[in-house]
Amino acid sequence: MRQLFYELRRYLLVVLFYLIFSISVFSNSDNFYNEKIYAHLFSPNETATFVSVVYQLQTELQLIPTNLASNNVSLAHDHANKAASLLTQRILVEIAEDNPKLAGDLRNALNQLQSISSTSENQVKSTSQVVSDLTDRLNEDALVRMAQLQPTSSNFLEGFTKTLGTIFGGDDKEVAEQNAKIEALSFANVIDSVLINYGNAFHVGFDMTNMSNMVMTGKNSNTVPMEMNNSVNGNNSATNNMNMNMNMHTMNTSSNTTTQRGIHMSDGYSLVNVSDYQSAKALTIKASEIFNNKLKSTNMNDKNVTVFITNLDDGLTQLNNLIANKSSPLDVMTVVHTQIHPNLLEAFSLQLRK
């Protein structure tokens, strides 16, 4: 009975999402492109935002030696520039508050990485070492930042003890739940970055993080309306009894063709920016690492939560496959907005924007 209740709640929540943005779209279409109506609508958190920037920064840094090893200085520069753009003055100040040396080393390293002109073996090796060192230190800084944000305590000593317990592997339930929510919000931000980079890579001309653009784009592409799929799979798992699918099939016959240059075309969109595509692909892999290492085992003893974790896992697998295959941006949006976001919301009891 409880299982049915949770499934029904999930169904109603997803329907509510669509009602919210549909009303906004069709009642105020003139201002449609001036408003952002997000599917997840998660309440922001400064620590989660900081941690997500760390994850994105690590991802861009790691793509620099990868491209140098492929003798592509231009792409390496693109990712060094993207990493530098993530390291805003505000982020630098936040890093410097905990680790002034790391802030200085990051700024100096990025200046050097932006001016690399060689793809020699020694250059690739030294760059890889610099990136590896910075990645490890950024991980430590993110952990310190999360440890500082502990649940409210009755006195200073209790709060300090909780902080130490978190750093050294403590298992305080309240702290663990808070950390899981922060990681879940960071994960959501990384997924948003995947959509932004994928949209730029295919020059889609609209905001892929805006769920309502699926409706507007669908209207302009002869797409099939949203369908509910209530089929039960062979193992009778409640996880798949109710899946939200947005089948966005285009009438454009070029959607599955290939250009003369061998670039895959998806629903009429062609790949125009390789560095953005590399970022989207690497960030999707990063999101999977966050999920597997920090989120997947959370609350797995709760059978009701397990349903959403399993759905989220399936959605990530689909997202990785779609992006690896340079699939339709609309298909990528569909998986994120109808499978990843709703299940993330339920699995970690995230708060919606008010």
C-alpha positions in Angstrom: 0.0 0.0 0.0 2.8 2.4 0.9 4.5 1.5 -2.4 1.4 2.4 -4.4 1.2 5.7 -2.5 4.8 6.7 -3.4 4.3 5.8 -7.0 1.1 7.8 -7.1 2.8 10.7 -5.5 5.6 10.6 -8.1 3.0 10.5 -10.9 1.1 13.5 -9.5 4.4 15.4 -9.1 5.4 14.9 -12.7 2.0 15.9 -13.9 2.2 19.0 -11.8 5.5 19.9 -13.4 3.8 19.8 -16.8 0.8 21.8 -15.7 3.0 24.5 -14.3 5.0 25.1 -17.5 2.1 24.4 -19.8 -0.1 27.1 -18.2 2.9 29.5 -18.3 3.6 28.7 -22.0 0.1 28.9 -23.4 -1.2 31.8 -21.2 1.8 34.0 -21.8 3.4 32.9 -25.1 4.6 36.4 -25.9 7.0 36.4 -23.0 7.9 32.7 -23.3 11.5 33.2 -24.4 12.1 35.8 -21.7 11.2 33.4 -18.8 12.9 30.3 -17.5 10.7 27.5 -16.2 12.8 24.7 -14.9 11.6 21.2 -14.5 13.4 20.6 -11.3 12.9 24.0 -9.7 15.2 23.0 -6.9 15.9 25.5 -4.2 19.5 26.8 -4.6 22.2 26.1 -2.1 25.5 28.1 -2.0 27.6 25.1 -0.9 26.0 22.8 -3.6 26.7 25.5 -6.2 30.3 25.7 -5.1 30.8 21.9 -5.2 29.2 21.7 -8.6 31.7 24.3 -9.9 34.5 22.2 -8.5 33.2 19.2 -10.4 32.9 21.2 -13.6 36.3 22.7 -13.2 37.9 19.3 -12.7 36.2 18.0 -15.8 37.5 20.9 -18.0 41.0 20.5 -16.6 41.1 16.8 -17.3 40.1 17.4 -21.0 43.3 19.5 -21.5 45.9 16.7 -21.3 43.4 14.4 -23.1 43.4 16.7 -26.2 47.2 17.4 -25.9 47.7 13.6 -26.1 45.6 13.7 -29.4 47.9 16.5 -30.7 45.1 19.0 -30.6 46.4 22.2 -29.0 43.3 24.2 -30.1 40.9 22.0 -28.2 43.2 21.9 -25.2 43.1 25.7 -25.2 39.3 25.7 -25.5 39.0 23.7 -22.3 41.7 25.7 -20.5 39.6 28.8 -21.3 36.4 27.2 -20.1 38.1 26.2 -16.9 39.3 29.8 -16.5 35.8 31.1 -17.0 34.5 28.8 -14.3 37.1 30.2 -11.9 35.3 33.5 -11.3 36.5 36.1 -8.8 33.8 34.9 -6.4 34.8 31.2 -6.7 38.5 32.2 -6.2 37.6 34.1 -3.1 35.6 31.2 -1.7 38.6 28.8 -2.4 41.0 31.3 -0.9 38.9 31.5 2.3 39.8 27.8 3.0 43.0 27.4 1.0 44.8 30.6 -0.2 47.6 28.6 -1.7 45.2 26.5 -3.8 43.5 29.7 -5.1 46.9 31.1 -6.2 48.1 27.8 -7.7 44.9 27.4 -9.7 45.2 30.9 -11.1 48.8 30.5 -12.1 48.2 27.0 -13.5 45.4 28.2 -15.7 47.4 31.0 -17.1 50.1 28.5 -18.1 47.6 26.0 -19.5 46.0 28.7 -21.7 49.4 29.3 -23.3 50.5 25.8 -24.0 51.9 25.5 -27.6 53.4 22.0 -27.6 52.0 18.5 -27.7 55.3 16.8 -26.9 55.4 13.8 -24.7 57.0 15.8 -21.9 54.4 18.5 -22.2 51.5 16.0 -22.0 53.2 14.3 -19.0 53.8 17.5 -17.1 50.2 18.8 -17.9 48.7 15.5 -16.7 50.6 15.8 -13.4 49.5 19.4 -12.9 45.8 18.5 -13.6 46.0 15.4 -11.4 47.4 17.5 -8.5 44.8 20.2 -8.8 42.0 17.7 -9.1 43.0 16.0 -5.8 43.3 19.4 -4.0 39.9 20.6 -5.3 38.4 17.4 -4.0 39.8 18.1 -0.6 38.5 21.7 -0.7 35.0 20.5 -1.6 35.1 18.1 1.4 36.2 20.9 3.7 33.4 23.2 2.4 30.8 20.5 3.0 32.1 19.7 6.5 31.7 23.4 7.5 28.0 23.3 6.7 26.6 21.0 9.4 23.1 20.8 10.8 22.4 23.3 13.6 23.7 22.1 17.0 22.7 23.0 20.5 26.3 24.2 21.3 29.6 24.9 19.6 31.3 21.7 20.9 28.5 19.5 19.4 28.8 21.3 16.0 32.6 21.0 16.0 32.4 17.3 16.8 30.0 16.7 14.0 32.4 18.5 11.6 35.3 16.4 12.7 33.2 13.2 12.4 32.3 14.1 8.8 35.9 14.7 7.8 37.1 11.5 9.4 34.3 9.2 8.1 31.7 9.7 10.8 28.2 8.3 10.3 26.0 10.9 11.9 22.6 10.3 10.2 21.6 14.0 10.2 25.0 15.0 8.7 24.8 12.2 6.1 21.4 13.2 5.0 22.4 16.8 4.6 25.5 15.9 2.7 23.5 13.7 0.4 21.2 16.6 -0.4 24.1 18.9 -1.2 25.6 16.3 -3.5 22.2 15.8 -5.1 21.9 19.5 -5.8 25.5 19.6 -7.1 24.6 16.6 -9.3 21.6 18.6 -10.7 23.8 21.5 -11.5 26.3 19.3 -13.3 23.4 17.8 -15.3 22.3 21.4 -16.2 25.8 22.0 -17.5 25.6 18.9 -19.6 22.4 20.3 -21.3 24.0 23.8 -21.8 27.1 22.4 -23.4 25.2 19.9 -25.5 22.9 22.7 -26.7 25.9 24.8 -27.6 27.6 21.9 -29.3 24.6 21.4 -31.7 23.7 25.1 -31.8 20.1 24.4 -30.9 19.2 28.0 -30.5 17.2 27.5 -27.3 17.8 26.8 -23.6 17.9 23.0 -23.0 17.7 23.5 -19.3 14.2 25.0 -19.7 11.8 22.2 -19.7 9.0 24.1 -21.5 11.2 24.4 -24.6 10.4 20.8 -25.2 6.8 21.8 -25.8 7.6 24.8 -28.0 10.2 22.9 -30.0 7.8 20.0 -30.3 5.1 22.3 -31.7 7.5 23.5 -34.4 8.7 20.0 -35.3 5.5 18.0 -35.7 6.2 16.0 -32.6 3.9 13.5 -31.0 2.2 14.5 -27.7 3.3 13.3 -24.3 2.3 9.8 -23.5 2.0 7.9 -20.3 3.4 4.3 -20.3 2.0 2.2 -17.6 3.2 -1.2 -18.8 4.6 -3.7 -16.2 7.9 -5.3 -16.9 8.7 -9.0 -16.5 9.9 -8.7 -12.9 6.9 -6.7 -11.8 9.1 -4.1 -10.4 7.2 -1.0 -9.3 10.2 1.0 -10.6 9.1 0.7 -14.2 5.3 0.5 -13.7 5.0 4.2 -14.4 7.4 5.9 -16.8 7.0 9.4 -18.3 8.0 9.4 -22.0 8.0 12.3 -24.3 8.2 10.8 -27.8 9.5 13.6 -29.9 9.7 12.2 -33.4 10.4 14.7 -36.2 9.2 14.5 -39.7 12.5 15.8 -40.9 14.0 13.0 -43.0 17.5 14.3 -42.4 17.4 13.5 -38.7 19.2 10.2 -39.0 21.5 11.1 -41.9 25.2 11.9 -41.9 26.8 15.0 -43.5 29.6 14.6 -46.0 32.1 15.4 -43.2 30.7 12.4 -41.2 29.1 14.5 -38.4 26.0 12.8 -37.1 22.8 14.8 -37.5 20.0 14.7 -35.0 16.5 16.1 -35.7 18.1 18.5 -38.2 20.8 19.6 -35.7 24.5 19.1 -36.6 27.5 19.1 -34.4 29.2 22.5 -34.8 31.4 22.8 -31.7 33.6 19.9 -30.7 34.9 21.3 -27.5 31.4 21.8 -26.1 30.5 18.3 -27.1 33.5 17.0 -25.3 32.5 18.9 -22.2 28.9 17.6 -22.4 30.2 14.0 -22.8 32.8 14.3 -20.0 30.3 16.0 -17.6 27.8 13.2 -18.2 30.5 10.7 -17.2 31.3 13.0 -14.2 27.6 13.0 -13.2 27.7 9.2 -13.3 30.7 9.1 -11.0 29.0 11.5 -8.5 25.9 9.3 -8.6 27.8 6.0 -8.1 30.3 7.2 -5.5 28.2 9.6 -3.5 24.4 9.1 -4.1 23.6 5.6 -5.2 24.0 3.9 -1.8 22.2 6.6 0.1 19.0 5.4 1.8 19.2 2.1 0.0 17.7 0.5 3.0 14.5 2.3 2.3 12.6 0.3 -0.3 10.6 3.3 -1.4 13.7 5.4 -2.1 15.3 2.4 -3.9 12.6 2.8 -6.6 13.7 6.3 -7.4 17.4 5.5 -7.2 17.0 2.7 -9.7 15.0 4.9 -12.1 17.7 7.6 -11.7 20.4 5.0 -12.5 18.5 4.0 -15.6 18.1 7.6 -16.7 21.8 8.2 -16.4 22.6 5.1 -18.4 20.3 6.4 -21.1 21.8 9.9 -21.0 25.4 8.5 -21.4 24.3 6.4 -24.4 22.4 9.3 -26.0 25.3 11.7 -25.7 27.9 9.1 -26.7 25.9 8.5 -29.9 25.4 12.2 -30.6 21.7 11.7 -30.4 18.9 14.3 -30.8 19.1 17.2 -28.3 15.3 16.7 -27.8 15.9 13.1 -26.7 18.6 14.2 -24.3 16.2 16.8 -22.8 13.5 14.3 -22.5 15.6 11.9 -20.4 16.8 14.7 -18.1 13.5 16.4 -17.6 11.2 13.4 -17.3 13.4 10.7 -15.7 16.5 12.2 -14.0 15.0 15.3 -12.4 11.7 13.8 -11.0 13.5 10.8 -9.5 16.3 12.9 -8.1 13.7 15.1 -6.4 12.0 12.1 -4.8 15.1 10.1 -3.9 16.6 13.0 -1.9 13.5 14.9 -0.8 14.8 18.1 -2.4 12.9 21.3 -1.9 11.3 23.2 -4.8 11.8 26.9 -5.4 9.0 29.0 -3.8 
